[in-house]
Amino acid sequence: MVHTPHLVKASTIQESLEQRFQHPLNANAIRHTKSIGDWVGLERLGVHLVRVEPGRDTTQFHYHHQEEEFIYILSGKGIATIGESEYEVGPGDFMGFTAPSQPHSLFNPFDQDLVYLMGGERRPVDICDYPKLRQRLVRNGEDRHLYNWDDLQPFEI
C-alpha cells in the first residue's frame, strides 16, 4: 500500500485486496470490505468500502445503542429495511442511523454487486440489538457477550 499517513490514492484502493466478512448471526450476510479508514490511522471512526454480491445480506437486522453509523451507495442497488419499511436504494442514496435508531439491514436481490461506503463510531462500549432474533450483543472493548432477550433481567439499585 503506497500512501501518506493522511491520503490513500484511488489506485491503491482499487488494487488492494478485500477482506471477506460473514456475520456470525446470519450465514447469508457476507461482505467484501476494504477498511480504508484504518489505512490513514482513524481510531474513533471506522470507514469501509464494501461490496455485496447478488443474493447476499449485508448484516443481520440490528440497531446500536451507542454508535452512530451511515451508508452511502456508490453503485448497484439494494433493498434497505429500516424499521418495518423497505426501500429500494441505489447510487447517491444515503442512510444515517443515530444511536439508538430504527433497526436496519440491507439486502442485494439484484444481478449486480452492491457497493457502498459505510462508516461509524468505534466507541469502547456498545450494545447492539437484533430484534428478529431477540438477542443482544454487549461489547466492552474486545469482550463480546450475546444474550437472549428472554433471559435479560432488570437490575434495580
C-alpha positions in Angstrom: 0.0 0.0 0.0 1.5 3.3 -1.1 0.1 6.3 0.7 0.9 9.0 3.1 -0.5 9.0 6.7 -3.4 11.2 5.5 -4.0 10.2 1.9 -4.9 6.9 0.2 -4.9 7.3 -3.6 -7.7 5.7 -5.6 -5.3 3.4 -7.4 -4.2 2.0 -4.1 -7.8 1.4 -3.0 -8.6 -0.3 -6.3 -5.5 -2.6 -6.2 -5.9 -3.6 -2.6 -7.4 -6.9 -1.5 -10.8 -7.1 0.1 -11.4 -8.8 3.4 -14.3 -11.3 3.4 -16.6 -11.0 6.5 -19.5 -13.3 7.3 -21.8 -12.1 10.0 -21.8 -14.6 12.9 -25.6 -14.4 13.3 -26.5 -14.5 9.6 -24.8 -17.0 7.3 -26.2 -15.2 4.2 -24.6 -11.9 5.3 -21.2 -11.8 3.5 -19.4 -8.6 2.8 -16.2 -7.9 1.0 -14.6 -5.0 2.7 -11.6 -2.6 2.4 -11.2 -0.8 5.7 -9.9 2.5 4.2 -10.2 4.5 7.4 -7.6 2.1 9.1 -5.1 3.0 6.4 -4.9 6.6 7.5 -4.9 5.7 11.2 -8.5 6.6 12.1 -9.2 5.1 15.5 -12.6 6.6 16.6 -14.2 6.3 13.2 -14.5 3.3 11.0 -14.7 3.9 7.3 -15.1 0.9 4.9 -15.6 0.4 1.2 -18.0 -2.6 1.0 -19.0 -4.8 -1.9 -22.0 -7.2 -1.5 -22.7 -9.9 -4.2 -26.1 -10.6 -5.6 -28.3 -12.6 -3.3 -26.5 -11.6 -0.1 -27.4 -9.6 3.0 -25.0 -7.1 4.4 -25.7 -7.8 8.1 -28.3 -9.1 10.5 -31.2 -6.8 11.1 -30.0 -4.7 14.0 -29.5 -1.3 15.8 -26.8 0.1 18.1 -27.5 1.8 21.4 -24.2 3.8 21.5 -22.7 4.0 18.0 -24.0 6.0 15.0 -23.4 4.7 11.5 -24.0 5.6 7.9 -24.2 4.1 4.4 -23.7 5.9 1.1 -24.5 3.8 -2.0 -21.8 4.1 -4.8 -23.1 1.6 -7.3 -25.6 -1.2 -7.7 -28.9 -1.4 -5.9 -30.3 -2.9 -2.7 -33.3 -3.2 -0.5 -32.9 -1.4 2.8 -35.1 -2.5 5.6 -35.5 0.3 8.2 -37.9 -0.4 11.0 -40.9 -2.1 9.4 -40.4 -0.4 5.9 -38.5 -1.4 2.9 -36.9 0.9 0.4 -35.0 0.3 -2.9 -31.7 2.2 -2.7 -29.2 3.0 -5.4 -26.2 5.2 -6.3 -26.2 8.5 -4.4 -28.6 7.4 -1.7 -27.5 8.0 1.9 -28.7 6.4 5.1 -27.8 7.6 8.6 -28.5 5.8 11.9 -28.4 7.7 15.2 -27.8 5.9 18.5 -30.3 4.4 19.2 -32.0 4.2 15.8 -34.6 2.2 14.0 -33.4 -1.4 13.3 -32.0 -1.7 9.8 -30.4 -4.0 7.3 -29.6 -4.1 3.6 -30.1 -6.9 1.0 -28.9 -7.2 -2.6 -31.5 -9.2 -4.6 -30.3 -7.7 -7.9 -28.0 -9.1 -10.5 -25.0 -6.8 -9.9 -22.8 -6.1 -7.0 -23.9 -3.5 -4.5 -21.0 -1.2 -3.5 -21.2 1.4 -0.7 -19.2 3.4 1.7 -20.0 2.6 5.3 -18.9 4.4 8.4 -19.5 4.6 12.1 -18.2 5.3 15.5 -15.8 3.0 17.4 -16.8 3.5 21.0 -15.2 1.3 23.6 -18.7 0.1 24.8 -21.7 -0.6 22.7 -24.9 -2.6 22.9 -26.4 -4.0 19.6 -29.9 -5.4 19.5 -31.1 -8.0 16.9 -34.9 -7.7 17.1 -35.7 -10.6 14.7 -33.5 -12.9 16.7 -34.5 -11.4 20.1 -30.8 -11.2 21.0 -28.5 -8.5 22.4 -24.8 -8.2 21.9 -22.8 -6.3 24.6 -19.3 -5.2 23.6 -16.9 -3.9 26.2 -13.5 -3.4 24.5 -12.6 -6.7 22.9 -15.1 -8.7 25.1 -18.4 -9.6 23.5 -21.3 -11.4 25.1 -24.6 -12.4 23.4 -27.8 -12.6 25.4 -31.3 -13.8 24.6 -33.8 -11.1 25.3 -36.0 -13.6 27.3 -33.0 -14.1 29.7 -32.5 -10.4 30.4 -33.3 -9.5 34.0 -34.0 -6.0 35.3 -31.3 -4.6 37.6 -32.5 -2.3 40.3 -30.5 -0.4 42.8 
